[in-house]
Amino acid sequence: MRNTSELIERVMALMADEFMVYIQRSNSRIVALPSGLETTDFMDLTDDYDLLMEEVEQNPNDYYQVEPLSSREIYNLMMDFSLEQERVDSLCLVKALRTKEPLNNFKVALKTLGPVMESSWQTYYSDRLRRILRSRFCKEHIHVMNENCNEDNV
């Protein structure tokens, strides 16, 4: 990997595919494991995953586990996005978030507002996720090459 931005993009892609993602602290190597190893029993690769998991478990201080966003963090991103929209769209999205199933209803509201709004949300979410991951990596001193954390990177 050439830089931390590339590392973040790879991590985001793996997380989107529901992998458990670990980063080796010493060299920023990514270790990605399927979320449920029991679902890979039909694959010949299970032994490889078992070896990787064993390596991570035996050396927990050598790896940083990238945690997915919590439902609270996702909710807050949705609310922030909603409040930045034009009044009519904002009201629709905020109303969806103030229900018993806010995450699902937000997605339904996005669909009713159309593909432009859905695309805007995806762009917003991806941008914020990059910032959050960069901040987490900086706190853990995970960088590619000699990059440093500063206000511009977080």
Backbone as a ProteinNet text record, in pm:
[ID]
protein_1_A
[PRIMARY]
MRNTSELIERVMALMADEFMVYIQRSNSRIVALPSGLETTDFMDLTDDYDLLMEEVEQNPNDYYQVEPLSSREIYNLMMDFSLEQERVDSLCLVKALRTKEPLNNFKVALKTLGPVMESSWQTYYSDRLRRILRSRFCKEHIHVMNENCNEDNV
[TERTIARY]
82.1	0	87	41.1	120.2	95.6	-27.1	-55.1	-174	-199.4	-306.9	-443	-459.9	-587.5	-618.7	-518.5	-537.9	-571.7	-506	-535.3	-681.8	-727.8	-866.1	-963.3	-934.9	-1024	-1034.8	-923.2	-926.6	-1005.3	-985.4	-1057.7	-1207.9	-1245.8	-1387.5	-1449.9	-1378.6	-1430.2	-1449.1	-1353.8	-1364.3	-1478.5	-1492.4	-1600.8	-1736.7	-1745.9	-1870.5	-1906.8	-1805.2	-1827.2	-1839.5	-1851.4	-1873.2	-1759.2	-1637.9	-1521	-1483.7	-1427.2	-1362.3	-1224	-1187.8	-1064.1	-968.6	-845.9	-739.3	-624.4	-552.3	-434.7	-315.4	-213.3	-91.9	-21.4	5	58.2	196.6	278.9	418.3	434.2	343.3	363.2	235.1	126	-4.4	-59.5	-18.6	-73.7	-216.3	-303.8	-444.5	-467.1	-535.2	-579.9	-732	-795.5	-941.5	-994.2	-1089.5	-1148.6	-1299.8	-1362.3	-1508.5	-1570.5	-1679.5	-1743.9	-1779.4	-1827.7	-1861.2	-1779.6	-1671.4	-1586.2	-1663.1	-1768.3	-1845.5	-1915	-1935.5	-2002.4	-1907	-1778.3	-1682	-1641.4	-1714.7	-1679	-1673.9	-1751.7	-1753.9	-1633.9	-1558.6	-1444.9	-1314.9	-1223.2	-1092.3	-1006.9	-1048.6	-968.4	-983	-1069.7	-1095.2	-967.4	-877.7	-752.2	-669.5	-666.6	-593.6	-653.1	-784.8	-850.5	-824.1	-825.3	-797.7	-656.8	-561.6	-423.5	-412	-478	-475.1	-540.3	-655	-723.5	-638	-571.5	-483.3	-368.4	-312.2	-204.5	-251.4	-370.7	-425.6	-453.3	-512.8	-547.5	-423.2	-316.9	-194.7	-112	-136.3	-60.4	-154.5	-244.7	-347	-289.2	-175.9	-115.4	-52.5	-31.1	29.1	-74.7	-203.2	-310	-412.1	-460.3	-569.6	-693.9	-801.1	-925.3	-1006.8	-1040.2	-1121	-1266.6	-1324.2	-1463.1	-1556.6	-1665.1	-1764.3	-1829.7	-1892.7	-1962.5	-2076.4	-2097.7	-2209.9	-2339.4	-2451.5	-2580	-2600.3	-2549.4	-2558.5	-2478.6	-2358.6	-2277.3	-2344.6	-2402.6	-2471.9	-2593.8	-2668.5	-2784.8	-2742.2	-2634.2	-2587	-2546.1	-2482.5	-2447.3	-2572.8	-2672.4	-2797.9	-2865.8	-2865.4	-2927.8	-2851.7	-2719.4	-2639.1	-2666.9	-2670	-2699.6	-2838.1	-2935.1	-3073.4	-3083.1	-3015.2	-3023.5	-2953.9	-2868.2	-2798.9	-2879.2	-2991.1	-3069.1	-3168.5	-3226.6	-3330.2	-3447.2	-3520.8	-3623.4	-3719	-3778.8	-3878.1	-3812.8	-3697.3	-3626.6	-3579.6	-3531.1	-3483.3	-3594.4	-3711.8	-3824.9	-3861.5	-3861.3	-3892.7	-3791.4	-3664.3	-3558.6	-3557.6	-3572.3	-3573.9	-3694.6	-3808.5	-3929	-3903.8	-3837.3	-3804.6	-3712.2	-3621.7	-3527	-3590.9	-3706.8	-3774.2	-3883.2	-3857.9	-3951.4	-3887.4	-3961	-3909.5	-3798.4	-3797.5	-3694	-3627.3	-3548.2	-3495.7	-3404	-3319	-3224.2	-3296.3	-3389.7	-3467.2	-3556.1	-3621.8	-3713	-3637.1	-3515.2	-3432.4	-3404.2	-3370.8	-3343.3	-3467.5	-3583.4	-3708.8	-3734	-3711.4	-3731.9	-3637.1	-3513.4	-3417.8	-3471	-3523	-3576.8	-3691.5	-3776.9	-3891	-3845.1	-3731.3	-3679.5	-3602.8	-3572.5	-3513.8	-3366.2	-3317.3	-3179.1	-3074.2	-3107.6	-3010.3	-2984	-3090.2	-3075.5	-3002.3	-3034.3	-2964.4	-2815.1	-2782.6	-2642.9	-2574.2	-2645.2	-2590.2	-2559.4	-2649.6	-2628	-2505.2	-2494.4	-2380.5	-2248.1	-2246.2	-2125.1	-2093.6	-2195	-2179.9	-2128.5	-2193.7	-2156.5	-2012.3	-1975.4	-1839.2	-1735.7	-1763.9	-1671.6	-1654.4	-1765	-1757.1	-1688.3	-1714.6	-1649.9	-1498.7	-1455.1	-1311.1	-1251.1	-1319.1	-1269.6	-1263.5	-1367.2	-1372	-1259.5	-1241.2	-1134.3	-996.9	-975.5	-847.2	-820.6	-921.3	-907.2	-874	-944.8	-917.5	-775.5	-733.3	-598.7	-493.2	-517.1	-421.9	-408.7	-522.7	-519.2	-440.4	-441.4	-369.6	-229.4	-190.7	-59.3	-38.9	-143	-135.8	-123.9	-10.5	16.3	95.1	83.6	165.1	284	401.9	527	543.6	587.4	614.8	509.9	388	281.2	254.2	217.4	182.2	36.6	-19.4	-154.8	-144.9	-231.4	-244.3	-386.7	-418.6	-555.6	-607.1	-519.8	-563	-603.5	-545.7	-571.1	-689.3	-731.3	-837.2	-969.8
-117.3	0	124.4	222.2	344.2	443.4	448.4	546.4	501.6	579.6	545.2	553.4	642.9	652.6	522.7	464.7	336.5	226.4	227.5	132.1	144.6	267.3	291.8	241.7	266.6	220.1	68.1	0.2	-147	-197.4	-133.3	-172.8	-151.9	-38.4	-11	-116	-155.5	-256	-390.5	-428.1	-555.2	-551	-438.8	-425.6	-429.5	-369.9	-372.3	-515.9	-599.9	-741.3	-826.2	-758.5	-821.4	-911.2	-869.1	-937.2	-875.3	-957	-903.7	-858.9	-735.8	-680.2	-648.7	-694.5	-666.2	-602	-513.8	-452.6	-483.5	-541.3	-571.4	-438.2	-412.3	-282.9	-253.7	-354.3	-331.2	-292	-339.3	-312.9	-277.3	-257	-220	-325.3	-450.3	-559.7	-586	-603.1	-630.3	-780.9	-823.1	-961.4	-955.4	-1019.1	-1017.5	-1159	-1174.7	-1305.1	-1296	-1397.2	-1394.3	-1379.5	-1307.7	-1283.2	-1413	-1511.9	-1640.8	-1749.8	-1790.6	-1893.9	-2023.7	-2047.2	-2170	-2172.4	-2055.7	-2051.7	-2086.5	-2100	-2130.8	-2277.7	-2360.7	-2501.8	-2571	-2525	-2589.2	-2548.6	-2452.7	-2403.5	-2469	-2485.7	-2540.4	-2438.8	-2313.9	-2207.6	-2199.9	-2280.1	-2271.9	-2287	-2377	-2396.1	-2268.4	-2197.4	-2071.6	-1970	-1961	-1867.5	-1906.5	-2036.5	-2082.8	-2043.4	-2057	-2018.3	-1867.7	-1789.5	-1644.2	-1606	-1666.7	-1636.6	-1676.9	-1789.7	-1835.9	-1737.1	-1687.3	-1587.9	-1460.9	-1414.9	-1294.1	-1318.7	-1433.2	-1463.8	-1482.4	-1539.7	-1562	-1435.2	-1334.9	-1209.6	-1088.9	-1080.2	-974.7	-832.8	-814.2	-680.4	-638.8	-735	-705.5	-664	-676.7	-649.6	-552.2	-468.6	-377.7	-427.6	-456.5	-499.1	-375.6	-365.4	-253.6	-286.7	-211.2	-233.7	-161.5	-225.6	-154.8	-46.1	48.9	153.2	92	146.6	100.8	156.4	98.5	148.5	293.3	330.3	468.6	562.7	520.8	603.8	620	512.6	519.6	610.7	596.2	681.9	829.2	860.2	998.8	1051.8	967.8	1009.5	1037.4	950.7	969.9	1100.6	1127.4	1250.6	1373.2	1369.2	1481.7	1506.5	1399.3	1411.6	1472.6	1422.7	1470.2	1619.9	1665.3	1806	1898.8	1843.3	1923.6	1937.6	1866.8	1867.8	1983.6	2006.5	2109	2072.3	2172.1	2155.8	2038.6	2027.8	1922	1784.2	1767.4	1639.3	1610.7	1712.9	1697.9	1648.4	1707.7	1666.3	1520.3	1477.8	1338.1	1242.6	1276.8	1189.6	1188.8	1305.2	1313.5	1237.7	1252.5	1179.4	1028.6	981.2	838.2	793.5	881.4	847.4	849.5	908.2	917.4	810.8	695.5	583.1	469.4	360.4	243.8	172.2	183.2	121	228.2	314.2	431.2	398.2	298.7	269.6	219.3	128.4	76.5	184.2	261.2	364.2	477	504.2	603.4	556.9	430.3	376.8	382.1	354	362.9	508.1	600.3	742.7	788.4	740.7	775.2	730.3	608.6	556.5	642.5	686.1	767.4	904.4	951.4	1082	1072	950.6	930.7	898.3	861.4	815.5	923.8	1048.7	1155.5	1164.2	1155	1159.7	1035.2	919.5	796.6	807.8	859.9	878.8	979.4	1085.3	1186.1	1123.3	1037.5	969.2	878.3	800.5	709.9	786.7	897.7	981.2	1036.2	1088	1143.9	1036.9	919.8	810.5	765.9	747	702.4	803.6	930.7	1036.1	1035.2	1026.1	1025.3	899.4	786	661.5	671.4	728.9	750.1	833.1	940.3	1027.6	953.8	877.2	803	699.8	624.5	524	589.6	700.1	770	813.8	864.1	907.1	788	677.2	556.7	506.9	504.9	458.4	549.9	678.6	773	749.3	726.8	700.9	575	480.4	354.7	357.9	471.4	490.1	394.6	376.3	291.1	381.8	373.2	456	373.8	413.1	352.5	444.6	386.8	461.1	556.6	677.5	772.9	882.6	852.2	951	980.8	1103.4	1142.3	1184.4	1181.5	1231.9	1381.5	1453.4	1595.5	1635.6	1759.7	1807.6	1787.3	1795.6	1780.8	1638.3	1541.7	1401	1344.5	1410.7	1355.3	1411.2
0	0	0	-73.3	-85.7	26.4	78.4	182.7	268.4	371.6	464.3	397	302.7	230.9	157.7	96.3	27.5	127.9	242.2	348.7	390.7	408.8	450.1	344.7	217.8	110	109.6	130.3	132.6	253.1	367.4	488.2	468.3	410	386	294	191.3	97.8	168.2	251.2	323.3	425.8	494.3	591.6	521.8	403.3	327	288.9	270.9	240.1	366.4	480.7	611.5	658.2	631.7	686.1	820.1	908.4	1027.9	980.9	1011.2	959.1	1073.7	1057.6	1153	1076	1143.6	1082.3	1171.4	1111	1184.4	1212.6	1338.4	1379.8	1322.6	1309.4	1269	1122.7	1036.3	893.2	817.6	890.7	832.7	736.8	754.6	674	718.1	621.2	649.6	656.6	761.5	774.9	777.9	680.5	670.3	683.9	773.6	798.9	782.6	726	714.6	853.3	862.4	992.2	1063.1	989.9	1049.3	984.2	1047.6	986.9	964.9	1044.9	1026.4	891.1	830.4	699.4	586	615.7	511.1	512.4	586.2	596.3	460.7	367.1	236	150.3	195.9	116.8	162.5	69.4	103.6	177.7	178.4	238.9	390	448.1	591.1	671.6	632	704.5	703.9	589.5	582.7	679.2	683.5	774.3	919.2	946.6	1082.5	1124.8	1035	1066.5	1091.6	1008.7	1028.3	1161.2	1192	1317.1	1435.6	1424.8	1531.9	1551.7	1441.8	1448.4	1520.6	1486	1548.7	1697.2	1729.2	1867.9	1955.4	1898	1975.9	1994.3	1911.2	1918.2	1918.3	2016.5	2012.7	2015.6	2077.5	2083.3	1951.2	1863.3	1733.2	1629	1663.5	1566.7	1624.5	1535.6	1570.4	1498.4	1573.3	1510.1	1474.3	1347.5	1299.9	1329.5	1419.9	1458.5	1362.2	1323.8	1242	1325.9	1259.5	1332.2	1413.1	1530.9	1612.5	1553.8	1594.2	1545.7	1590.4	1705	1753.4	1662.5	1624.1	1534.3	1397.9	1347.9	1219.1	1230.6	1338.8	1362	1362.8	1433.5	1441.2	1304	1222.9	1086.9	1004.9	1019	947	988.8	1118.5	1167.4	1117.6	1124	1074.4	926.4	848.9	706.3	686	759.8	747.1	773.7	875.2	913.5	814.5	731.1	630	500.2	489.4	365.4	364.8	248.6	237.7	328.1	369.2	473	448.7	332.6	306.6	317.2	255.2	261.4	403.5	470.1	607	698.7	686	769.9	747.4	623.1	588.5	652.8	642.5	695.9	848.2	908.8	1055.4	1111	1045.9	1088	1085	980.7	970.1	1083.5	1124	1231.1	1369.6	1380.5	1510.8	1525.4	1468.2	1475.4	1554.1	1569	1642.6	1566.1	1434	1350.8	1265.5	1328.3	1256.9	1139.5	1151.1	1043.3	918.7	938.2	824.2	763.8	848.7	798.4	728.5	771.5	703.3	560.2	544.7	411.1	322.5	379.9	304.4	263.3	355.6	325.4	214.9	218.5	112.4	-23.4	-28.1	-155.2	-206.9	-115.7	-159.9	-209.5	-159.2	-202.5	-334.1	-377.6	-509.5	-510.8	-630.5	-645.6	-618.3	-641.5	-613.8	-463.7	-384.5	-238.7	-188.8	-246.2	-206.9	-236.8	-351.4	-390.1	-297.8	-263.4	-171.1	-35.9	11.7	139	131.1	24.3	11	9.2	-60.3	-65.2	73.7	140.5	274.6	370.5	368.5	458.8	434.3	308.7	276	322.2	300.5	343.3	495.1	567.3	714	764.9	701.2	743.2	723.9	613.7	592.5	705.7	741.9	850	983	1011.1	1137.2	1141.6	1033	1029.8	1041.8	971.3	979.6	1123.3	1189.8	1328.6	1419.9	1399.8	1480.4	1455.7	1330.3	1297.6	1359.6	1354.5	1414.1	1563.7	1630.4	1775.1	1807.7	1714.9	1734.3	1672.9	1619.2	1554	1437.6	1359	1240.4	1119.3	1054.6	937.5	836.7	712.5	608.6	588.2	580	565.6	683.4	656.7	763.7	772.9	737.4	747.8	894.3	920.5	1055.7	1059.9	1178.9	1197.2	1220.8	1154.8	1182.2	1155.4	1180.1	1164.7	1023.6	921.8	783.3	750.7	820.4	791	867.5	972.3	1057.8	1021.3
[MASK]
++++++++++++++++++++++++++++++++++++++++++++++++++++++++++++++++++++++++++++++++++++++++++++++++++++++++++++++++++++++++++++++++++++++++++++++++++++++++++

